[in-house]
Amino acid sequence: MPDVLLLDLRMPKRDGLHVARELISKFQAKVIILTTFDNEEDLKQSLKAGAKGYLLKEAEKEEIADAIRTVSQGGNYLPAKLGGKLATFAFQAELTERELAVLRLMCDGKSNKEIGSKLFITEGTVKTHVKSIFYKLDVISRSEAVSAAIRKGLVRGHG
């Protein structure tokens, strides 16, 4: 068993988060995610999966060594650059599953009426969800919401 495992999020045959969860639950592995992706959702999902560290591939050798030492001694490691992102979403209200569904359809360019029809809810309910999404993402328009969703990694395969 390795003392610390460096694991990428995007791998050719398996999802890195799935592998991390599996190794952590079966072997109590100490996992550091090493990736090129610094969006909030990937960071949050990695930490929820049980990763003890999160590094970007642009990290210097010394930082990688520090992270490995810290995690091997039972600590957690997150670069200061990503600490701000973590603080941002820690204090930001999370979108509900329904709001995420509405947001994904917004990213597909659907109107409130089309979203309502697709999700079997009224247009008024869609408007309520859109208003909540705007508040939680701190935006004032649909285009800003779509941009924020992509930037934060809340949607995949869009844009």
C-alpha positions as CSV (number, residue, x, y, z in Angstrom):
1,M,0.0,0.0,0.0
2,P,1.3,3.4,-0.9
3,D,1.6,6.0,1.9
4,V,0.1,8.7,-0.4
5,L,-1.5,8.4,-3.8
6,L,-1.4,11.2,-6.4
7,L,-4.5,10.8,-8.5
8,D,-5.8,12.7,-11.6
9,L,-9.5,13.6,-11.9
10,R,-9.7,12.9,-15.7
11,M,-8.4,9.6,-16.7
12,P,-8.9,7.7,-20.0
13,K,-10.9,4.7,-18.6
14,R,-12.1,5.7,-15.1
15,D,-13.4,8.8,-13.4
16,G,-10.8,10.0,-10.8
17,L,-13.4,10.8,-8.2
18,H,-14.8,7.3,-8.4
19,V,-11.4,5.8,-8.1
20,A,-10.6,8.1,-5.1
21,R,-13.8,7.1,-3.3
22,E,-13.1,3.4,-3.9
23,L,-9.5,3.5,-2.7
24,I,-10.4,5.6,0.3
25,S,-13.2,3.4,1.4
26,K,-11.5,0.1,0.7
27,F,-8.0,0.8,1.8
28,Q,-8.2,4.1,3.8
29,A,-5.8,5.5,1.1
30,K,-4.5,9.0,1.6
31,V,-5.3,10.6,-1.8
32,I,-4.0,13.9,-3.2
33,I,-5.8,15.0,-6.4
34,L,-3.2,16.3,-8.9
35,T,-5.0,17.9,-11.8
36,T,-5.1,20.8,-14.3
37,F,-8.7,21.7,-13.2
38,D,-9.1,24.4,-10.6
39,N,-12.9,24.9,-10.7
40,E,-14.9,25.0,-7.5
41,E,-17.0,22.0,-8.2
42,D,-14.1,19.6,-8.8
43,L,-12.4,20.9,-5.7
44,K,-15.5,20.5,-3.6
45,Q,-16.3,17.0,-5.0
46,S,-12.7,15.9,-4.4
47,L,-12.8,17.0,-0.8
48,K,-16.2,15.4,-0.3
49,A,-14.8,12.2,-1.7
50,G,-12.2,12.2,1.0
51,A,-9.1,13.5,-0.7
52,K,-6.6,14.9,1.8
53,G,-5.1,17.2,-0.7
54,Y,-5.6,19.0,-4.0
55,L,-2.8,20.3,-6.2
56,L,-2.7,21.8,-9.7
57,K,-0.3,20.2,-12.2
58,E,1.4,23.6,-12.5
59,A,2.7,23.2,-8.9
60,E,6.4,23.4,-8.3
61,K,8.2,20.2,-7.2
62,E,8.8,21.6,-3.7
63,E,5.0,22.2,-3.3
64,I,4.2,18.7,-4.4
65,A,6.8,17.3,-1.9
66,D,5.3,19.5,0.9
67,A,1.8,18.2,0.1
68,I,3.0,14.6,0.1
69,R,4.8,15.1,3.5
70,T,1.8,17.0,5.0
71,V,-0.7,14.3,3.9
72,S,1.5,11.4,4.9
73,Q,1.8,12.8,8.4
74,G,-2.1,13.0,8.7
75,G,-2.6,16.6,7.6
76,N,-4.6,18.1,4.7
77,Y,-3.1,20.2,1.9
78,L,-4.6,22.9,-0.2
79,P,-2.6,25.6,-2.0
80,A,-3.4,29.1,-0.8
81,K,-4.5,29.9,-4.4
82,L,-7.3,27.4,-4.0
83,G,-8.1,28.3,-0.4
84,G,-10.0,31.4,-1.6
85,K,-12.2,29.2,-3.9
86,L,-12.9,26.9,-1.0
87,A,-13.9,29.7,1.2
88,T,-16.1,31.2,-1.5
89,F,-18.2,28.1,-2.0
90,A,-18.2,27.2,1.7
91,F,-20.1,30.4,2.4
92,Q,-22.2,30.4,-0.7
93,A,-25.6,28.6,-0.6
94,E,-25.5,25.5,-2.8
95,L,-27.9,25.1,-5.6
96,T,-30.6,22.4,-5.1
97,E,-30.9,19.5,-7.6
98,R,-33.9,21.2,-9.2
99,E,-32.0,24.5,-9.5
100,L,-29.1,22.6,-11.1
101,A,-31.6,21.0,-13.6
102,V,-33.0,24.5,-14.4
103,L,-29.5,25.9,-14.8
104,R,-28.4,23.1,-17.1
105,L,-31.4,23.7,-19.4
106,M,-30.7,27.5,-19.3
107,C,-27.2,26.5,-20.5
108,D,-28.8,24.7,-23.4
109,G,-30.6,27.9,-24.3
110,K,-34.1,26.8,-23.2
111,S,-36.7,29.4,-22.4
112,N,-38.6,29.4,-19.1
113,K,-41.6,27.8,-20.9
114,E,-39.4,25.1,-22.4
115,I,-37.7,24.4,-19.1
116,G,-41.1,24.1,-17.4
117,S,-42.4,21.7,-20.0
118,K,-39.2,19.6,-19.8
119,L,-39.3,19.4,-16.0
120,F,-43.1,19.2,-15.6
121,I,-43.3,22.4,-13.6
122,T,-45.1,25.7,-14.2
123,E,-43.4,28.7,-15.9
124,G,-43.9,30.6,-12.6
125,T,-42.0,27.9,-10.7
126,V,-39.2,28.1,-13.3
127,K,-39.0,31.9,-12.7
128,T,-38.8,31.3,-9.0
129,H,-35.9,28.9,-9.5
130,V,-34.1,31.3,-11.9
131,K,-34.4,34.1,-9.4
132,S,-32.9,31.8,-6.7
133,I,-30.1,30.7,-9.1
134,F,-29.3,34.4,-9.8
135,Y,-29.1,35.1,-6.1
136,K,-27.0,32.1,-5.2
137,L,-24.6,32.7,-8.1
138,D,-24.5,36.5,-7.5
139,V,-25.5,37.3,-11.1
140,I,-28.2,39.4,-12.7
141,S,-28.7,37.8,-16.1
142,R,-29.1,34.4,-17.8
143,S,-25.9,34.9,-19.7
144,E,-24.0,35.7,-16.5
145,A,-25.6,32.6,-14.9
146,V,-24.5,30.4,-17.8
147,S,-21.0,31.9,-17.6
148,A,-20.8,31.4,-13.8
149,A,-22.0,27.8,-14.2
150,I,-19.3,27.0,-16.7
151,R,-16.6,28.8,-14.7
152,K,-17.6,27.0,-11.5
153,G,-17.8,23.6,-13.1
154,L,-21.5,23.2,-12.4
155,V,-22.2,22.0,-15.9
156,R,-20.3,19.7,-18.1
157,G,-20.5,19.4,-21.9
158,H,-22.0,22.9,-22.3
159,G,-20.7,26.0,-23.9
